[in-house]
């Protein structure tokens, strides 16, 4: 939901709308997005370091 964009390139849903859809508060969404970003960052670092060995 967070990554969906419209024809104008802008996000289709705000964090507030996503939170309302799931019945949680905005900080919960931001916290989850932070975890996703951290997992992605870790995977990229492992990939890059693995390529150099």
Secondary structure, DSSP 8 states (H G I E B T S, - for coil): -TT-B-TTSSBSS-HHHHHHHHT--HHHHHHHHHHHHHHHHHHHHHHHHHHH-
